[in-house]
Each structure stands twice: as C-alpha cells, then as structure tokens.
Amino acid sequence: MIVRTLLLATALIAASGAAAIAQTQDTFANRNAIAAPVLRAEVQVSGDLVRIGDVIDNAGSAGQIAIYRAPDLGATGALPVAQVLNTLRAHHVIGVDTGGLKEIRVTRLARALDGKDIELQIARALERRNGLGEAANLTLTFDRDPGDVRLDLGFSGALQPTTVRYDNRNGRFDITLEIANDSGAAAAKLRFTGTAIETVEAALLTRNVERNEILKLSDFVIERRPKAEIGADAAARDRAVGMQARRQLRAGQAVKTADLVKPDLVQRDQSVTLTYEAPGIYLTMRGKALENGAEGDVVTVMNLQSKRTLSGTVTGRGQISITPVMSRPPQTNDTTSSLSAPQPAPVAVATVSSPVAPKTE
C-alpha cells in the first residue's frame, strides 16, 4: 500500500515538472517574440517630440519615452540609424531589427494655411467697411508677406477675425485672426497689417489718340486700377469702341465718359444727301452741311438746287433726313364761321426745298 502511494506521488511530480518546463519554454518563446523591436523607415509625428514608440514597432513600456525634438511644422528630417540605435541602447532598448536601413525620415504633420486663403479672409473682413466696396475688388499689400502659415493639427477651427481696424484716410488695416484648438487649448492668433485699396476694371489706351479720332477695339487693354484714380466716370471698353475722342488722349490713360462723343457722321462743308419722306412721297436731293453732326443731331444744311437753308437730322454718314413741316390751318373769324356753311378740313401740305413742289391732290 505504501509502495503504491509512493509510485503515484512520483508520477504526479514528474507530470507537473514536465508541464512547468513546457510553460517556461512557451514563456521564453513569447518573450523572444515580443522582444524583437523593428525600426521604421518613415515616421510621422503630430507633436514637437519624437518618442521611442514613434521610431520602432513593439516598443513596449518604453514607447512613451521622448528621445528627439521633432522637425519644424510641416518639415521632414533624417536620422542616421546608428545614432538612433545608440539612443535606444541608452534607454535599454536593444536587439532592434534595422531591416538594413541607413537612416529614417521623420515628418512633423501640420495644418497649412495658404497665403491666398488668409488674404481672402482679410478682404472679407474689410468688405464694405468705412467706404470700401466688395471683397473681390480689394487689393491688399502686406507689411510682411504672410506666405503659408503652419499650425499644429489640433488647430482645426476656421479663421475668424476678432479685431478689424481700417483707416480710409490712408488705407491702412490692422486685423487679427483666431483659430480654435480641438483640445481646448488657447486659440492661435495671427495678426496682419498693411494697405487695402479698392480697384476697378478700367479701359486703358494702348496708344496716343488725337482729337476727333475714332476709337477701335485694338486701342484698349483692360487693367485694374485704384478706384480713386479712375473715378466714377470710367468708360467701359464696349461703350468706348466706335466713339470719337473729344480731346487728345495719352497712351496708358483710363478713358472716361467725358472724353468721348458720338462720331461726326457729317462734317461742315461736306456734300451730303438730303432725303425727304412723307406718306406717298420720297425725295432725295444734293446738299451741303453747314455744321458738324453726329447720329441723331439736328444740323443746318443747304439745298444746293434751291439754295435754301434747312434743318435736318443726321441719320448716317453723309445722310441727312429733312423732317416734313405740316402747314397750320388758316385762322377764321368766329362770326363768319358761324354764318357760313361747314367747310372741309384744310389739306396739310408738306414744305420741302425742291425745284418741283409736291402736287396736292
């Protein structure tokens, strides 16, 4: 009985010993699997520090240890692998699998604000302020070029103007923009100063123009100029083409409405064609203009056949229309009219300067 008991105890001890040995082997195997950190070729960080867990996989409890300062916002730097291994060894991280790398690249992530977006936000903040017009017509000149601004990724809020100052006497602005942080940290503040000028599209001459010249499409180029320089009388190119210069104009000058007149279609002493038109009657005759005239102007002309002076309306180049003049009915005495029988209405006779008067039916 005692012998049987001893045999059973020996068997149990042997079995437990084998299990312990197997468990110890598994533990060592797992430990060896976990203890093989692997170096990363590309590293991206969002903060200003590089930690062990950023540069290697399987860093374990050492992953939160800071070992380098991160590059500037949005920048990328390179670290030699030998230097990294020495740093890791100082923190008791050994047996790192380098994968044959010679260096690792570290990039600091950032939010980039394009300079054009900043300029647009400032223009919108100044829109219709102290006499300025729409944001699209404002030209901004900064005291210091804003360029591209980079912020930590935590600053994800929209650009919000918090302070806006503008002096319309000298065009100076002073604006502060704020950007909120997701983590609840203080907002980032960006201050910009400079000059804002409202501009308008203006038709500028490409050459010198003499008085009375007719302007062509090729005589103009469109550019934006300060509104204060152009004034409210600027002429649009479409309206200026085909018009006549009232005075001499210089190349590069912005054309104004007051500089232009309708072109003279009739010149003084020019031979013209006179036309007379009435119901059932159409006459043409030769004449001479006694003054200049643009389309629609009423000018004085001479009928070269009758030598009579008439007034007519300029209708085209060298063309003048004589307006029919209706004769007034004769005046009668009231008493005579009441005693006499009703008379037919007088027939209107058109007066025209022609050697042959129109026949009255």
Secondary structure, 3 states (H helix, E strand, C coil): CHHHHHHHHHHHHHHHHHHHHHHHHHHHHHHHHHCCCEECCEEEECCCEEEHHHHEECCHHHHHCEEEECCCCCCEEEEEHHHHHHHHHHCCCCCCECCCCCEEEEEECCEEECHHHHHHHHHHHHCCCCCCCCHHHEEEEECCCCCCEEECCCCCCCCEEEEEEEECCCCEEEEEEEECCCCCCCCEEEEEEEEEEEEEEEEEECCCECCCCECCHHHEEEEEEEHHHHCCCECCHHHHCCCEECCCECCCCECEHHHEECCEEECCCCEEEEEEEECCEEEEEEEEECCCEECCCEEEEEECCCCCEEEEEEEECCEEEECCCECCCCCCCHHHHHHCCCCCCCCCCECCCCCCCCCCC
